[in-house]
Amino acid sequence: MTTSLTYYSLRIELTRIEPMIWRRLLVPATITLPKLHRAIQGAMGWTNNHLHQFHIGDDCYSEPDPFGDRKLVDEKGVKLSAVLVGQVREFIYEYDFGDDWQHRVVLEQSREAHPSWKGSLCTAGQRACPPEDVGGVWGYGEFLSAIANPKHEQHVDMLRWIGGVFDPEGFDINSANSRIRRMKA
C-alpha cells in the first residue's frame, strides 16, 4: 500500500530588484525551516555564509541568537506546515542582514506526490542570483553597471572579483537542483 505525501509549490521572489529574480520550489509540507533555508539557498544560488530569518505571521524564526539581541523563535524542528496555517500563505525569508536580501515566499498550491519522491526540487526560475557580498540591492546595481561598461573605473576589478564572467540573465535549473542536493535540503 502506498500513501501520498503533501508537497507545497512555493514561489520565491527576490524583492526590490528589477527585472525580477525568482525561483519555484517543490518542498514537502513537513520540511523543517532549517531545511527550507538550505533549499532556498541552493535554488537561489546563495552560499549559506550569512545569517537568515523567516518572518511568518507575527513571529520571526531563526537559529538561536547567542547574544539575545533579537526576539525570535528557534526554527529547529519547526515544520512549514505548522506555520502556514489559517490565512498565512506568504512570508519573508531574509538572508545576509548586512546586504539585506529580502525574499517574498508565496505558497502557490499544495499537491500530492508519490512516496518515492523525496526532498526538495527547483522546478523553474529566472535570472541569476546576485553574488554574495555585493552590497545589497544598491551594490548589485553598481556591480552590473561596472561589468557592463568596459570604460567603468571598476570594470576590471569587478570581473576579477566575480571570476571573469557573470550573466545576470543566466539561470540553470540543473545547477540549482545540484546545489539543493548538496545542501541536503
OpenMM code with the backbone's topology and positions (N, CA, C; nanometers):
from openmm import Vec3, app, unit

residues = "MET THR THR SER LEU THR TYR TYR SER LEU ARG ILE GLU LEU THR ARG ILE GLU PRO MET ILE TRP ARG ARG LEU LEU VAL PRO ALA THR ILE THR LEU PRO LYS LEU HIS ARG ALA ILE GLN GLY ALA MET GLY TRP THR ASN ASN HIS LEU HIS GLN PHE HIS ILE GLY ASP ASP CYS TYR SER GLU PRO ASP PRO PHE GLY ASP ARG LYS LEU VAL ASP GLU LYS GLY VAL LYS LEU SER ALA VAL LEU VAL GLY GLN VAL ARG GLU PHE ILE TYR GLU TYR ASP PHE GLY ASP ASP TRP GLN HIS ARG VAL VAL LEU GLU GLN SER ARG GLU ALA HIS PRO SER TRP LYS GLY SER LEU CYS THR ALA GLY GLN ARG ALA CYS PRO PRO GLU ASP VAL GLY GLY VAL TRP GLY TYR GLY GLU PHE LEU SER ALA ILE ALA ASN PRO LYS HIS GLU GLN HIS VAL ASP MET LEU ARG TRP ILE GLY GLY VAL PHE ASP PRO GLU GLY PHE ASP ILE ASN SER ALA ASN SER ARG ILE ARG ARG MET LYS ALA".split()
positions = [
    Vec3(0.0842, -0.1185, 0.0000),
    Vec3(0.0000, 0.0000, 0.0000),
    Vec3(0.0881, 0.1240, 0.0000),
    Vec3(0.0592, 0.2173, -0.0862),
    Vec3(0.1350, 0.3423, -0.0891),
    Vec3(0.0466, 0.4567, -0.0410),
    Vec3(0.1091, 0.5519, 0.0211),
    Vec3(0.0365, 0.6711, 0.0644),
    Vec3(0.0994, 0.7926, -0.0005),
    Vec3(0.0200, 0.8937, -0.0206),
    Vec3(0.0691, 1.0158, -0.0827),
    Vec3(0.1213, 1.1120, 0.0233),
    Vec3(0.2177, 1.1892, -0.0158),
    Vec3(0.2714, 1.2930, 0.0693),
    Vec3(0.2308, 1.4276, 0.0111),
    Vec3(0.2077, 1.5247, 0.0977),
    Vec3(0.1733, 1.6581, 0.0507),
    Vec3(0.2998, 1.7383, 0.0263),
    Vec3(0.3029, 1.8013, -0.0900),
    Vec3(0.4120, 1.8908, -0.1265),
    Vec3(0.3547, 2.0296, -0.1485),
    Vec3(0.4355, 2.1311, -0.1173),
    Vec3(0.3979, 2.2693, -0.1431),
    Vec3(0.4766, 2.3216, -0.2626),
    Vec3(0.4087, 2.3937, -0.3473),
    Vec3(0.4751, 2.4683, -0.4531),
    Vec3(0.4919, 2.6111, -0.4010),
    Vec3(0.6178, 2.6545, -0.3886),
    Vec3(0.6497, 2.7874, -0.3353),
    Vec3(0.7133, 2.8724, -0.4442),
    Vec3(0.6695, 2.9949, -0.4550),
    Vec3(0.7344, 3.0913, -0.5447),
    Vec3(0.8174, 3.1839, -0.4560),
    Vec3(0.9457, 3.1953, -0.4884),
    Vec3(1.0395, 3.2769, -0.4108),
    Vec3(1.0863, 3.3908, -0.5006),
    Vec3(1.0597, 3.5137, -0.4572),
    Vec3(1.0947, 3.6319, -0.5350),
    Vec3(1.1907, 3.7185, -0.4548),
    Vec3(1.3024, 3.7531, -0.5142),
    Vec3(1.3953, 3.8450, -0.4512),
    Vec3(1.3370, 3.9851, -0.4677),
    Vec3(1.3064, 4.0507, -0.3576),
    Vec3(1.2369, 4.1796, -0.3646),
    Vec3(1.3324, 4.2938, -0.3973),
    Vec3(1.2767, 4.4029, -0.4449),
    Vec3(1.3465, 4.5294, -0.4730),
    Vec3(1.4462, 4.5204, -0.5881),
    Vec3(1.4344, 4.4173, -0.6722),
    Vec3(1.5222, 4.4010, -0.7890),
    Vec3(1.4348, 4.3980, -0.9139),
    Vec3(1.4723, 4.4743, -1.0135),
    Vec3(1.4033, 4.4722, -1.1434),
    Vec3(1.5068, 4.4504, -1.2515),
    Vec3(1.4813, 4.3648, -1.3492),
    Vec3(1.3693, 4.2711, -1.3551),
    Vec3(1.3812, 4.1650, -1.2454),
    Vec3(1.2687, 4.1034, -1.2159),
    Vec3(1.2584, 4.0125, -1.1024),
    Vec3(1.3482, 3.8893, -1.1157),
    Vec3(1.4040, 3.8502, -1.0026),
    Vec3(1.4780, 3.7245, -0.9887),
    Vec3(1.3887, 3.6347, -0.9039),
    Vec3(1.3540, 3.5165, -0.9547),
    Vec3(1.2619, 3.4302, -0.8820),
    Vec3(1.2933, 3.2828, -0.9053),
    Vec3(1.2406, 3.1986, -0.8148),
    Vec3(1.2501, 3.0526, -0.8252),
    Vec3(1.1168, 2.9919, -0.7823),
    Vec3(1.0893, 2.8724, -0.8331),
    Vec3(0.9759, 2.7929, -0.7859),
    Vec3(1.0330, 2.6659, -0.7249),
    Vec3(0.9928, 2.6386, -0.6020),
    Vec3(1.0395, 2.5209, -0.5292),
    Vec3(0.9229, 2.4294, -0.4978),
    Vec3(0.9472, 2.3008, -0.5091),
    Vec3(0.8536, 2.1998, -0.4631),
    Vec3(0.9168, 2.1367, -0.3399),
    Vec3(0.8507, 2.1514, -0.2242),
    Vec3(0.9060, 2.1021, -0.0976),
    Vec3(0.8003, 2.0212, -0.0235),
    Vec3(0.8431, 1.9218, 0.0557),
    Vec3(0.7457, 1.8501, 0.1388),
    Vec3(0.6802, 1.9471, 0.2372),
    Vec3(0.5516, 1.9308, 0.2613),
    Vec3(0.4820, 2.0154, 0.3586),
    Vec3(0.5461, 2.0024, 0.4965),
    Vec3(0.6073, 1.8880, 0.5215),
    Vec3(0.6680, 1.8610, 0.6528),
    Vec3(0.8135, 1.9075, 0.6619),
    Vec3(0.8627, 1.9793, 0.5608),
    Vec3(1.0002, 2.0271, 0.5649),
    Vec3(1.0172, 2.1185, 0.6867),
    Vec3(1.1299, 2.1068, 0.7531),
    Vec3(1.1579, 2.1959, 0.8647),
    Vec3(1.2130, 2.3283, 0.8113),
    Vec3(1.2031, 2.4321, 0.8906),
    Vec3(1.2531, 2.5622, 0.8462),
    Vec3(1.4031, 2.5608, 0.8173),
    Vec3(1.4883, 2.4914, 0.8966),
    Vec3(1.6301, 2.4856, 0.8579),
    Vec3(1.6518, 2.4200, 0.7215),
    Vec3(1.5752, 2.3163, 0.6903),
    Vec3(1.5886, 2.2525, 0.5586),
    Vec3(1.5326, 2.3417, 0.4482),
    Vec3(1.4265, 2.4159, 0.4776),
    Vec3(1.3738, 2.5101, 0.3799),
    Vec3(1.4776, 2.6189, 0.3523),
    Vec3(1.5449, 2.6655, 0.4558),
    Vec3(1.6533, 2.7630, 0.4395),
    Vec3(1.7576, 2.7093, 0.3414),
    Vec3(1.8002, 2.5847, 0.3600),
    Vec3(1.9011, 2.5264, 0.2713),
    Vec3(1.8482, 2.5095, 0.1287),
    Vec3(1.7198, 2.4740, 0.1140),
    Vec3(1.6604, 2.4598, -0.0196),
    Vec3(1.6572, 2.5954, -0.0910),
    Vec3(1.6204, 2.7008, -0.0195),
    Vec3(1.6187, 2.8343, -0.0793),
    Vec3(1.7599, 2.8757, -0.1177),
    Vec3(1.8559, 2.8496, -0.0298),
    Vec3(1.9951, 2.8821, -0.0597),
    Vec3(2.0389, 2.8156, -0.1904),
    Vec3(2.0121, 2.6861, -0.2028),
    Vec3(2.0529, 2.6125, -0.3225),
    Vec3(1.9815, 2.6599, -0.4474),
    Vec3(1.8509, 2.6817, -0.4372),
    Vec3(1.7734, 2.7238, -0.5536),
    Vec3(1.8142, 2.8626, -0.6013),
    Vec3(1.8373, 2.9530, -0.5073),
    Vec3(1.8730, 3.0900, -0.5447),
    Vec3(2.0168, 3.0984, -0.5949),
    Vec3(2.1055, 3.0224, -0.5317),
    Vec3(2.2468, 3.0317, -0.5660),
    Vec3(2.3292, 3.0985, -0.4574),
    Vec3(2.2690, 3.1214, -0.3418),
    Vec3(2.3440, 3.1757, -0.2280),
    Vec3(2.4373, 3.0685, -0.1742),
    Vec3(2.5346, 3.1072, -0.0931),
    Vec3(2.6360, 3.0127, -0.0447),
    Vec3(2.6274, 2.9839, 0.1047),
    Vec3(2.5217, 3.0303, 0.1711),
    Vec3(2.4977, 2.9997, 0.3123),
    Vec3(2.6096, 3.0509, 0.4027),
    Vec3(2.6598, 3.1692, 0.3727),
    Vec3(2.7678, 3.2277, 0.4528),
    Vec3(2.7205, 3.3330, 0.5520),
    Vec3(2.5902, 3.3565, 0.5592),
    Vec3(2.5381, 3.4635, 0.6437),
    Vec3(2.4166, 3.4149, 0.7222),
    Vec3(2.3753, 3.4958, 0.8182),
    Vec3(2.2574, 3.4654, 0.8982),
    Vec3(2.1313, 3.4806, 0.8146),
    Vec3(2.0254, 3.4195, 0.8624),
    Vec3(1.8958, 3.4260, 0.7944),
    Vec3(1.7854, 3.4264, 0.8984),
    Vec3(1.6649, 3.4627, 0.8547),
    Vec3(1.5467, 3.4502, 0.9396),
    Vec3(1.4219, 3.4471, 0.8528),
    Vec3(1.3170, 3.3874, 0.9085),
    Vec3(1.1870, 3.3803, 0.8434),
    Vec3(1.0910, 3.4691, 0.9218),
    Vec3(1.0215, 3.5591, 0.8542),
    Vec3(0.9166, 3.6418, 0.9146),
    Vec3(0.7840, 3.5809, 0.8694),
    Vec3(0.7213, 3.5045, 0.9586),
    Vec3(0.5979, 3.4327, 0.9241),
    Vec3(0.4902, 3.4737, 1.0233),
    Vec3(0.3837, 3.5316, 0.9719),
    Vec3(0.2793, 3.5822, 1.0606),
    Vec3(0.3391, 3.6871, 1.1531),
    Vec3(0.3152, 3.6718, 1.2825),
    Vec3(0.3670, 3.7669, 1.3810),
    Vec3(0.5008, 3.7239, 1.4400),
    Vec3(0.5549, 3.6123, 1.3931),
    Vec3(0.6772, 3.5578, 1.4532),
    Vec3(0.7965, 3.5653, 1.3591),
    Vec3(0.9137, 3.5656, 1.4191),
    Vec3(1.0397, 3.5616, 1.3469),
    Vec3(1.1126, 3.4343, 1.3898),
    Vec3(1.1450, 3.3480, 1.2940),
    Vec3(1.2099, 3.2200, 1.3195),
    Vec3(1.3528, 3.2237, 1.2679),
    Vec3(1.4446, 3.1701, 1.3474),
    Vec3(1.5838, 3.1648, 1.3058),
    Vec3(1.6580, 3.0700, 1.3994),
    Vec3(1.7898, 3.0639, 1.3789),
    Vec3(1.8736, 2.9921, 1.4744),
    Vec3(1.8788, 3.0742, 1.6020),
    Vec3(1.9010, 3.0114, 1.7161),
    Vec3(1.9078, 3.0882, 1.8415),
    Vec3(2.0158, 3.1968, 1.8333),
    Vec3(1.9842, 3.3125, 1.8892),
    Vec3(2.0757, 3.4253, 1.8918),
    Vec3(2.1567, 3.4178, 2.0213),
    Vec3(2.2879, 3.3861, 2.0128),
    Vec3(2.3678, 3.3705, 2.1349),
    Vec3(2.3793, 3.4995, 2.2162),
    Vec3(2.3564, 3.6138, 2.1542),
    Vec3(2.3664, 3.7412, 2.2245),
    Vec3(2.2309, 3.7907, 2.2727),
    Vec3(2.1240, 3.7262, 2.2278),
    Vec3(1.9902, 3.7610, 2.2729),
    Vec3(1.9418, 3.8959, 2.2260),
    Vec3(2.0016, 3.9483, 2.1193),
    Vec3(1.9635, 4.0806, 2.0701),
    Vec3(1.8329, 4.0793, 1.9912),
    Vec3(1.7980, 3.9644, 1.9358),
    Vec3(1.6791, 3.9568, 1.8517),
    Vec3(1.5740, 3.8693, 1.9170),
    Vec3(1.4480, 3.9157, 1.9132),
    Vec3(1.3371, 3.8351, 1.9643),
    Vec3(1.2951, 3.7405, 1.8531),
    Vec3(1.3167, 3.6112, 1.8737),
    Vec3(1.2847, 3.5139, 1.7706),
    Vec3(1.2488, 3.3794, 1.8299),
    Vec3(1.1906, 3.2964, 1.7443),
    Vec3(1.1556, 3.1596, 1.7791),
    Vec3(1.2614, 3.0698, 1.7153),
    Vec3(1.3126, 2.9734, 1.7924),
    Vec3(1.4104, 2.8785, 1.7395),
    Vec3(1.3444, 2.7982, 1.6264),
    Vec3(1.4047, 2.8045, 1.5082),
    Vec3(1.3479, 2.7377, 1.3904),
    Vec3(1.3638, 2.5868, 1.3923),
    Vec3(1.4548, 2.5371, 1.4738),
    Vec3(1.4844, 2.3930, 1.4745),
    Vec3(1.3579, 2.3122, 1.5047),
    Vec3(1.3297, 2.2174, 1.4169),
    Vec3(1.2157, 2.1284, 1.4357),
    Vec3(1.0819, 2.1864, 1.3931),
    Vec3(1.0766, 2.3139, 1.3554),
    Vec3(0.9507, 2.3763, 1.3141),
    Vec3(0.9224, 2.3384, 1.1681),
    Vec3(0.8065, 2.2775, 1.1465),
    Vec3(0.7682, 2.2352, 1.0117),
    Vec3(0.6925, 2.3474, 0.9402),
    Vec3(0.7146, 2.3557, 0.8099),
    Vec3(0.6472, 2.4574, 0.7306),
    Vec3(0.4956, 2.4444, 0.7423),
    Vec3(0.4451, 2.3226, 0.7421),
    Vec3(0.3004, 2.3015, 0.7520),
    Vec3(0.2438, 2.3534, 0.8845),
    Vec3(0.3274, 2.3633, 0.9867),
    Vec3(0.2815, 2.4118, 1.1170),
    Vec3(0.2713, 2.5640, 1.1231),
    Vec3(0.3430, 2.6332, 1.0343),
    Vec3(0.3390, 2.7802, 1.0373),
    Vec3(0.2548, 2.8382, 0.9239),
    Vec3(0.2282, 2.7600, 0.8206),
    Vec3(0.1386, 2.8051, 0.7136),
    Vec3(-0.0019, 2.7596, 0.7483),
    Vec3(-0.0612, 2.8293, 0.8420),
    Vec3(-0.1944, 2.7939, 0.8916),
    Vec3(-0.2860, 2.9154, 0.8793),
    Vec3(-0.4147, 2.8886, 0.8828),
    Vec3(-0.5112, 2.9979, 0.8734),
    Vec3(-0.4955, 3.0711, 0.7412),
    Vec3(-0.4839, 3.2022, 0.7484),
    Vec3(-0.4728, 3.2860, 0.6287),
    Vec3(-0.3285, 3.3068, 0.5838),
    Vec3(-0.2321, 3.2505, 0.6564),
    Vec3(-0.0912, 3.2715, 0.6227),
    Vec3(-0.0567, 3.1894, 0.4980),
    Vec3(-0.0303, 3.2583, 0.3880),
    Vec3(0.0042, 3.1936, 0.2618),
    Vec3(0.1309, 3.2524, 0.2008),
    Vec3(0.1890, 3.3511, 0.2708),
    Vec3(0.3161, 3.4049, 0.2247),
    Vec3(0.3941, 3.4581, 0.3444),
    Vec3(0.5245, 3.4693, 0.3250),
    Vec3(0.6115, 3.5173, 0.4317),
    Vec3(0.7391, 3.5717, 0.3708),
    Vec3(0.8235, 3.6283, 0.4547),
    Vec3(0.9508, 3.6848, 0.4119),
    Vec3(1.0648, 3.5980, 0.4648),
    Vec3(1.1572, 3.5656, 0.3765),
    Vec3(1.2815, 3.4989, 0.4123),
    Vec3(1.3912, 3.6031, 0.3931),
    Vec3(1.4636, 3.6339, 0.4991),
    Vec3(1.5700, 3.7334, 0.4936),
    Vec3(1.7043, 3.6639, 0.5058),
    Vec3(1.7968, 3.7024, 0.4187),
    Vec3(1.9302, 3.6436, 0.4172),
    Vec3(2.0347, 3.7533, 0.4124),
    Vec3(2.1400, 3.7382, 0.4900),
    Vec3(2.2532, 3.8315, 0.4952),
    Vec3(2.2045, 3.9678, 0.5424),
    Vec3(2.2033, 3.9857, 0.6732),
    Vec3(2.1484, 4.1070, 0.7317),
    Vec3(2.2242, 4.2325, 0.6887),
    Vec3(2.3507, 4.2195, 0.6500),
    Vec3(2.4269, 4.3337, 0.6006),
    Vec3(2.3807, 4.3769, 0.4626),
    Vec3(2.3687, 4.2805, 0.3699),
    Vec3(2.3198, 4.3109, 0.2350),
    Vec3(2.1676, 4.3203, 0.2313),
    Vec3(2.1017, 4.2628, 0.3312),
    Vec3(1.9562, 4.2727, 0.3487),
    Vec3(1.8782, 4.2194, 0.2286),
    Vec3(1.9046, 4.0936, 0.1928),
    Vec3(1.8303, 4.0307, 0.0836),
    Vec3(1.6970, 3.9801, 0.1366),
    Vec3(1.5884, 4.0381, 0.0881),
    Vec3(1.4528, 4.0003, 0.1273),
    Vec3(1.3906, 3.9165, 0.0160),
    Vec3(1.3371, 3.8010, 0.0538),
    Vec3(1.2717, 3.7119, -0.0410),
    Vec3(1.1247, 3.6982, -0.0010),
    Vec3(1.0363, 3.7251, -0.0935),
    Vec3(0.8931, 3.7019, -0.0705),
    Vec3(0.8658, 3.5576, -0.1095),
    Vec3(0.8123, 3.4793, -0.0164),
    Vec3(0.7821, 3.3380, -0.0405),
    Vec3(0.6304, 3.3210, -0.0374),
    Vec3(0.5755, 3.2719, -0.1473),
    Vec3(0.4308, 3.2574, -0.1607),
    Vec3(0.3965, 3.1100, -0.1812),
    Vec3(0.3032, 3.0596, -0.1012),
    Vec3(0.2506, 2.9247, -0.1222),
    Vec3(0.1538, 2.9311, -0.2395),
    Vec3(0.1947, 2.8716, -0.3523),
    Vec3(0.1105, 2.8731, -0.4721),
    Vec3(0.0043, 2.7639, -0.4678),
    Vec3(0.0451, 2.6440, -0.4243),
    Vec3(-0.0502, 2.5340, -0.4170),
    Vec3(0.0060, 2.4192, -0.3346),
    Vec3(-0.0853, 2.3322, -0.2903),
    Vec3(-0.0490, 2.2057, -0.2264),
    Vec3(-0.0813, 2.0965, -0.3260),
    Vec3(0.0001, 1.9943, -0.3276),
    Vec3(-0.0263, 1.8833, -0.4187),
    Vec3(0.0244, 1.7539, -0.3573),
    Vec3(-0.0287, 1.6456, -0.4052),
    Vec3(0.0131, 1.5143, -0.3585),
    Vec3(0.1275, 1.4634, -0.4452),
    Vec3(0.2202, 1.3943, -0.3830),
    Vec3(0.3341, 1.3371, -0.4555),
    Vec3(0.3469, 1.1901, -0.4194),
    Vec3(0.4077, 1.1153, -0.5063),
    Vec3(0.4297, 0.9732, -0.4814),
    Vec3(0.5297, 0.9572, -0.3670),
    Vec3(0.5130, 0.8554, -0.2817),
    Vec3(0.6030, 0.8374, -0.1670),
    Vec3(0.7507, 0.8218, -0.2047),
    Vec3(0.7790, 0.7787, -0.3279),
    Vec3(0.9195, 0.7622, -0.3663),
    Vec3(0.9858, 0.8969, -0.3966),
    Vec3(0.9065, 1.0005, -0.4084),
    Vec3(0.9589, 1.1336, -0.4350),
    Vec3(1.0061, 1.1926, -0.3037),
    Vec3(1.1339, 1.2214, -0.2927),
    Vec3(1.1921, 1.2686, -0.1670),
    Vec3(1.2597, 1.4039, -0.1879),
    Vec3(1.2632, 1.4823, -0.0848),
    Vec3(1.3395, 1.6059, -0.0855),
    Vec3(1.2733, 1.7201, -0.1584),
    Vec3(1.3534, 1.8221, -0.1838),
    Vec3(1.3075, 1.9454, -0.2460),
    Vec3(1.3582, 1.9531, -0.3895),
    Vec3(1.2842, 2.0269, -0.4720),
    Vec3(1.3171, 2.0357, -0.6135),
    Vec3(1.2855, 2.1756, -0.6638),
    Vec3(1.3785, 2.2354, -0.7357),
    Vec3(1.3542, 2.3615, -0.8045),
    Vec3(1.2944, 2.3269, -0.9403),
    Vec3(1.1764, 2.3811, -0.9702),
    Vec3(1.1077, 2.3461, -1.0937),
    Vec3(1.1073, 2.4584, -1.1969),
    Vec3(1.1463, 2.5799, -1.1579),
    Vec3(1.1500, 2.6922, -1.2515),
    Vec3(1.2233, 2.8089, -1.1870),
    Vec3(1.2583, 2.9055, -1.2686),
    Vec3(1.3223, 3.0263, -1.2172),
    Vec3(1.3647, 3.1165, -1.3305),
    Vec3(1.4055, 3.2357, -1.2934),
    Vec3(1.4542, 3.3324, -1.3907),
    Vec3(1.5612, 3.4184, -1.3294),
    Vec3(1.6638, 3.4441, -1.4073),
    Vec3(1.7735, 3.5349, -1.3796),
    Vec3(1.8662, 3.4819, -1.2703),
    Vec3(1.9902, 3.5253, -1.2794),
    Vec3(2.0948, 3.4830, -1.1859),
    Vec3(2.0778, 3.5526, -1.0512),
    Vec3(2.1180, 3.4826, -0.9488),
    Vec3(2.1218, 3.5393, -0.8140),
    Vec3(2.2388, 3.6375, -0.8055),
    Vec3(2.2238, 3.7492, -0.7364),
    Vec3(2.3379, 3.8395, -0.7177),
    Vec3(2.4521, 3.7672, -0.6466),
    Vec3(2.5748, 3.8088, -0.6709),
    Vec3(2.6876, 3.7476, -0.5995),
    Vec3(2.6814, 3.7786, -0.4493),
    Vec3(2.7340, 3.6860, -0.3704),
    Vec3(2.7453, 3.7103, -0.2252),
    Vec3(2.8290, 3.8363, -0.2017),
    Vec3(2.7931, 3.9089, -0.0989),
    Vec3(2.8692, 4.0244, -0.0507),
    Vec3(2.8861, 4.1348, -0.1539),
    Vec3(2.7902, 4.1472, -0.2462),
    Vec3(2.7976, 4.2502, -0.3496),
    Vec3(2.7534, 4.3868, -0.2959),
    Vec3(2.6891, 4.3886, -0.1795),
    Vec3(2.6476, 4.5157, -0.1211),
    Vec3(2.4985, 4.5418, -0.1289),
    Vec3(2.4198, 4.4372, -0.1344),
    Vec3(2.2752, 4.4535, -0.1373),
    Vec3(2.2256, 4.5031, -0.2721),
    Vec3(2.1028, 4.5535, -0.2727),
    Vec3(2.0389, 4.5981, -0.3966),
    Vec3(2.1213, 4.7084, -0.4622),
    Vec3(2.1619, 4.8084, -0.3855),
    Vec3(2.2394, 4.9188, -0.4402),
    Vec3(2.3731, 4.8691, -0.4958),
    Vec3(2.4450, 4.7875, -0.4196),
    Vec3(2.5739, 4.7350, -0.4640),
    Vec3(2.5612, 4.6480, -0.5878),
    Vec3(2.4518, 4.5727, -0.5962),
    Vec3(2.4296, 4.4884, -0.7134),
    Vec3(2.4111, 4.5742, -0.8382),
    Vec3(2.3359, 4.6831, -0.8262),
    Vec3(2.3188, 4.7747, -0.9384),
    Vec3(2.4516, 4.8332, -0.9841),
    Vec3(2.5353, 4.8717, -0.8890),
    Vec3(2.6680, 4.9249, -0.9217),
    Vec3(2.7551, 4.8178, -0.9876),
    Vec3(2.7471, 4.6961, -0.9354),
    Vec3(2.8221, 4.5834, -0.9911),
    Vec3(2.7832, 4.5597, -1.1368),
    Vec3(2.6512, 4.5555, -1.1647),
    Vec3(2.6046, 4.5325, -1.3015),
    Vec3(2.6509, 4.6440, -1.3945),
    Vec3(2.6475, 4.7682, -1.3478),
    Vec3(2.6962, 4.8807, -1.4294),
    Vec3(2.8439, 4.8647, -1.4609),
    Vec3(2.9216, 4.8245, -1.3613),
    Vec3(3.0665, 4.8112, -1.3797),
    Vec3(3.1017, 4.7001, -1.4779),
    Vec3(3.0369, 4.5852, -1.4678),
    Vec3(3.0752, 4.4748, -1.5574),
    Vec3(3.0233, 4.4959, -1.6992),
    Vec3(2.9181, 4.5774, -1.7160),
    Vec3(2.8614, 4.6008, -1.8486),
    Vec3(2.9366, 4.7073, -1.9277),
    Vec3(3.0149, 4.7884, -1.8588),
    Vec3(3.0801, 4.9013, -1.9242),
    Vec3(3.2323, 4.8886, -1.9141),
    Vec3(3.3004, 4.8513, -2.0233),
    Vec3(3.4464, 4.8369, -2.0193),
    Vec3(3.5192, 4.9656, -1.9800),
    Vec3(3.4541, 5.0823, -1.9909),
    Vec3(3.5176, 5.2085, -1.9535),
    Vec3(3.4944, 5.2444, -1.8068),
    Vec3(3.4121, 5.1668, -1.7365),
    Vec3(3.3851, 5.1924, -1.5942),
    Vec3(3.5135, 5.1704, -1.5154),
    Vec3(3.5400, 5.2582, -1.4205),
    Vec3(3.6661, 5.2508, -1.3448),
    Vec3(3.6819, 5.1207, -1.2658),
    Vec3(3.5710, 5.0512, -1.2351),
    Vec3(3.5803, 4.9254, -1.1606),
    Vec3(3.5542, 4.8023, -1.2479),
    Vec3(3.5470, 4.8208, -1.3782),
    Vec3(3.5148, 4.7103, -1.4688),
    Vec3(3.6085, 4.5901, -1.4490),
    Vec3(3.7379, 4.6116, -1.4593),
    Vec3(3.8346, 4.5022, -1.4482),
    Vec3(3.8323, 4.4419, -1.3081),
    Vec3(3.8264, 4.5266, -1.2046),
    Vec3(3.8247, 4.4774, -1.0664),
    Vec3(3.7020, 4.3903, -1.0392),
    Vec3(3.5854, 4.4333, -1.0872),
    Vec3(3.4628, 4.3565, -1.0648),
    Vec3(3.4652, 4.2239, -1.1405),
    Vec3(3.5156, 4.2256, -1.2632),
    Vec3(3.5256, 4.0995, -1.3377),
    Vec3(3.6242, 4.0041, -1.2706),
    Vec3(3.7331, 4.0571, -1.2204),
    Vec3(3.8305, 3.9735, -1.1491),
    Vec3(3.7662, 3.9176, -1.0213),
    Vec3(3.6956, 4.0039, -0.9487),
    Vec3(3.6303, 3.9629, -0.8237),
    Vec3(3.5291, 3.8508, -0.8473),
    Vec3(3.4528, 3.8583, -0.9564),
    Vec3(3.3489, 3.7588, -0.9834),
    Vec3(3.4036, 3.6347, -1.0532),
    Vec3(3.5288, 3.6374, -1.0941),
    Vec3(3.5880, 3.5212, -1.1586),
    Vec3(3.5860, 3.5280, -1.3100),
    Vec3(3.5617, 3.6458, -1.3657),
    Vec3(3.5727, 3.6646, -1.5092),
    Vec3(3.4426, 3.6812, -1.5838),
    Vec3(3.3356, 3.6159, -1.5412),
    Vec3(3.2105, 3.6204, -1.6164),
    Vec3(3.0931, 3.6211, -1.5192),
    Vec3(2.9935, 3.7010, -1.5522),
    Vec3(2.8669, 3.6980, -1.4788),
    Vec3(2.7567, 3.7350, -1.5767),
    Vec3(2.6606, 3.6455, -1.5943),
    Vec3(2.5467, 3.6706, -1.6816),
    Vec3(2.4234, 3.6927, -1.5940),
    Vec3(2.3787, 3.8183, -1.5773),
    Vec3(2.2647, 3.8446, -1.4905),
    Vec3(2.1358, 3.7787, -1.5393),
    Vec3(2.1286, 3.7425, -1.6660),
    Vec3(2.0093, 3.6763, -1.7201),
    Vec3(2.0162, 3.5242, -1.7063),
    Vec3(2.1319, 3.4724, -1.6672),
    Vec3(2.1523, 3.3281, -1.6634),
    Vec3(2.0848, 3.2603, -1.5453),
    Vec3(2.0201, 3.1486, -1.5725),
    Vec3(1.9655, 3.0618, -1.4680),
    Vec3(1.9730, 2.9189, -1.5191),
    Vec3(2.0324, 2.8319, -1.4403),
    Vec3(2.0485, 2.6914, -1.4773),
    Vec3(1.9769, 2.6052, -1.3733),
    Vec3(1.8637, 2.5489, -1.4115),
    Vec3(1.7832, 2.4701, -1.3183),
    Vec3(1.8576, 2.3461, -1.2694),
    Vec3(1.9406, 2.2854, -1.3553),
    Vec3(2.0158, 2.1673, -1.3128),
    Vec3(2.1179, 2.2038, -1.2048),
    Vec3(2.1834, 2.3179, -1.2190),
    Vec3(2.2778, 2.3633, -1.1162),
    Vec3(2.2046, 2.3939, -0.9856),
    Vec3(2.0874, 2.4550, -0.9962),
    Vec3(2.0083, 2.4851, -0.8760),
    Vec3(1.9747, 2.3560, -0.8020),
    Vec3(1.9299, 2.2546, -0.8740),
    Vec3(1.8940, 2.1282, -0.8087),
    Vec3(2.0159, 2.0547, -0.7555),
    Vec3(2.1269, 2.0661, -0.8225),
    Vec3(2.2505, 2.0068, -0.7720),
    Vec3(2.2914, 2.0721, -0.6389),
    Vec3(2.2793, 2.2047, -0.6306),
    Vec3(2.3115, 2.2744, -0.5050),
    Vec3(2.2154, 2.2330, -0.3936),
    Vec3(2.0880, 2.2185, -0.4262),
    Vec3(1.9888, 2.1764, -0.3262),
    Vec3(2.0262, 2.0385, -0.2719),
    Vec3(2.0629, 1.9461, -0.3602),
    Vec3(2.1003, 1.8107, -0.3148),
    Vec3(2.2250, 1.8157, -0.2270),
    Vec3(2.3243, 1.8978, -0.2661),
    Vec3(2.4483, 1.9086, -0.1862),
    Vec3(2.4212, 1.9667, -0.0477),
    Vec3(2.3223, 2.0555, -0.0383),
    Vec3(2.2886, 2.1167, 0.0908),
    Vec3(2.1973, 2.0278, 0.1740),
    Vec3(2.1582, 1.9144, 0.1188),
    Vec3(2.0717, 1.8176, 0.1879),
    Vec3(1.9448, 1.8836, 0.2390),
    Vec3(1.8786, 1.9521, 0.1480),
    Vec3(1.7552, 2.0236, 0.1857),
    Vec3(1.6374, 1.9295, 0.1825),
] * unit.nanometer
topology = app.Topology()
chain = topology.addChain("A")
for resn in residues:
    res = topology.addResidue(resn, chain)
    for name in ("N", "CA", "C"):
        topology.addAtom(name, app.Element.getBySymbol(name[0]), res)
